[in-house]
Amino acid sequence: MAIVIHAARATRDWYGVGVRKGERVYHVLSDQMGEAGSRELREFVAQLGIRARWAQYPGTYREHFDAPGRALDDLLRLGGRMISTHDLGALLAAKRAAQANERAP
């Protein structure tokens, strides 16, 4: 499937990384559902030196990694594709529904 990238702004300073509040950052997530998506995402970000323990909302439909703005060229070079806020909302809604169906009896 695909790794998708959503542009955002830092809501706080990221000490040690050099990102200041308000600067461009990117949400990096898989468009695959469940464990396959988690695996794809972790393999992708590992190529950038991002550690699996830095995942945001691990194991949920919202699972993603945050990347600083300076990482965009590498994200795209490795095959990530940009998506809009509308596309992100649709993807998260689909992933949430799929996750709810997995848990339903």
GIMO-V934499 format. One line per field, one symbol per residue. ss: DSSP state (H for helix, E for strand, C for the rest). psi: psi as a letter, one per 30 degrees, with the letter a starting at -180 (. if undefined). burial: + if it has 24 or more other C-alpha atoms within 12 Angstrom, else -. A space follows every 50 residues. Layout:
ss->???
psi->???
burial->???
//
This chain:
ss->CCEEEEEEECCCCECCCCECCCCEEEEEEECCCHHHHHHHHHHHHHCCCC CHHHCECCCCCCCEEEEEHHHHHHHHHCCCEECCHHHHHHHHHHHHHHHH HHHCC
psi->blklkkkakkflkjkffgklkflklkkklkgllaeeeeeeeeeefefggk kefgkkhkglfgklkkkleffeeeeeefglkklleeeeeeeeeeeeeeee eefk.
burial->-+++++++---------------+++++++++++--++++++-++--+-+ -+--+----++++++++++-++--++---++++----+--++--+----- -----
//
